[in-house]
Amino acid sequence: MLVKQIPAMTGLNFVTAGIIAVILLGDVPNQIPLLWFAGVALYSGVRFWHYSSVKREKITVDNVVSHARFFVGFSFVSGVIWGFIGIVLPISDNPFVLILSATLLCGMVAGSVSYLSIYKPAYYAYAIPCVAPLAIRCLFDGNEMLVAIGILLFLFLGVNLFNSRMAQVNVLKGINLVLENKELIERLRHEKSKADMARSLADDNNEAKSRFLAAASHDLRQPLHAMGFFVEAMMHEKNPVKIQDLVKKVAQTSEALRNLLGSLLDISKIESGGIEPHRTHFILNEILVEIMQEFSEQAKEKGLRLNFKPCSQTVYSDKDMLGRIIRNLISNAVRYTDKGYVNVSWEVESAYVMIHIADSGAGISEADRQDIFREFFQVKGDHQKNGRGLGLGLSIVDGLSRLLDHPLMMHSDVGIGSVFSIRVPQGNLSKVVSETPELNIWSGDTCARTIVLTNEDTSRESISGIMRHWGHQVADFTTIEDALAFLKTDGFDPDLVISDIILRDGSGIEAVAAIEELHGHSLPGIVMTGDGDDRVVEQLRTKGLSVLQKPVQPAKLRSMVTYLVRGEEWQI
């Protein structure tokens, strides 16, 4: 606001000074008005030069303070130049000169209120040296009339300084109001942008749901469809060999359905923000060995070489999430590689461990490389090939890697193969903590007396049946009350409790606690839950309970039971 007025105000001062100099010629020695006008002209030239440099440089947040100081300095110089009139002009002997000086200086001070009061220090720097010299000279002259004029000049100066202060307050209020309006407009724009993004996201979600229904309808129905026919065939088949073959096919379709549901649950948790990393320091080999064992048989059946470089490096990450990322990458590599190899290797780069999963598959074309991380996307032809699912694996990998802030990289050559790499921070070996829970381990016979608690009859019968098949003694119930009544009268001393998280008359936590209280000692407990909330899982683990996520794999249940009852190594 100040800078915009510099040309007009400097030009007006120059013209006014010229007129005053002409008027003074003849009434005072000529050299005084001429020298004074020369000073005004020099000042005006310097002022215009500085104005031009400011226009070129532009005023910013970084240089505004220095420009403000320059402006105050120029105002002070201008005030001194005009105040010089009150010092050198012969006011005592020439009433005309006195009246002209007082009127001129008061007019300049009053006229600059509206201009310089935008920035109060600039006005003070100009007004005080402009009027004060004449006022002081009048006060000390000794003439009563001049003393009175001096007093009035000081009063006039004080009133204008006060007016300047009030004017700046009003200017600042105006500026604040403009800024508030701009902020309000910007906030409205931001809210509108958020609303547009939310609407766009909702539209995208609806479109994604439509794509999901279209893509998933076949994949979700197909395993159930096939399983129904396999079960029907088993009911009428008499040949034991063919029955075993049908059982194997039912297990395969069940596993396919379980994997598909697990992927959908992972996608749901990532998108809803219901999953949070729990980073710990652990040795990478702990999860690599387990994952390689999972896929060794599948790779062998396809005739693939599954190569693995053991890793003793410590990393800092969420163990389950990182395991899920590596598992999905290896699963994709094995699934989409028909011959050759799948290599799992690693290398240390600075403070990171780079994990590489390479395959000799068909590779990914340039056109598909940005899309393969989208949900439900599949390279053309893959969906119909070998029942290769919905294309959720890489979407889960992408979501988890972003959640963990582990950069994911890919290199692929069509016809040669692909390499997926993930960068994980190195950990501290001294901070590695064993995650094995402290449990009471029973020695002796593999047979365990087990209490099973579930709400659903089908689930209870299936779990109890398979547990009996494995050689365990089982008593199953739907409520805690029924289980306690049985234990009080039958003399059944359980070694293990398997329970759903939610029962008709309580929770799995309450069930284990009640049975422990009845028998007076701690018991290992397994709680099955379909809740993907990490807080629920953490609550169960803090109670010393083992957790199985539904749908539960029989092999995983059997391994966990063996571990809890006999203390053997838990292998999946």
Salt bridges, closest charged atoms under 4 A:
GLU57 OE1 - HIS67 NE2 3.80
GLU183 OE2 - ARG187 NH1 3.60
ASP196 OD2 - LYS192 NZ 3.16
ASP196 OD1 - ARG199 NH2 2.45
GLU207 OE2 - ARG211 NH1 3.92
ASP219 OD1 - HIS383 NE2 3.29
GLU232 OE2 - HIS236 NE2 2.92
ASP245 OD2 - LYS249 NZ 3.41
GLU255 OE1 - ARG258 NH1 2.56
ASP266 OD2 - ARG324 NE 2.48
GLU286 OE1 - LYS319 NZ 2.54
GLU290 OE2 - ARG327 NH2 3.83
GLU294 OE1 - ARG327 NE 3.01
ASP338 OD1 - LYS302 NZ 3.83
ASP338 OD2 - LYS385 NZ 3.27
ASP338 OD1 - ARG388 NH2 3.22
GLU347 OE2 - HIS356 NE2 2.82
GLU366 OE1 - ARG369 NH1 3.07
ASP371 OD1 - ARG374 NE 3.39
ASP382 OD1 - ARG388 NH1 3.60
ASP398 OD2 - ARG402 NE 3.22
ASP413 OD2 - HIS411 NE2 3.25
ASP457 OD1 - ARG460 NH2 2.84
ASP476 OD1 - ARG460 NE 3.06
ASP476 OD2 - ARG468 NH2 3.32
ASP493 OD1 - HIS519 ND1 3.27
ASP493 OD1 - HIS521 NE2 3.81
ASP495 OD1 - ARG449 NH2 3.28
ASP500 OD1 - LYS550 NZ 2.96
ASP533 OD2 - ARG535 NH2 2.99
GLU568 OE2 - ARG566 NH1 2.94
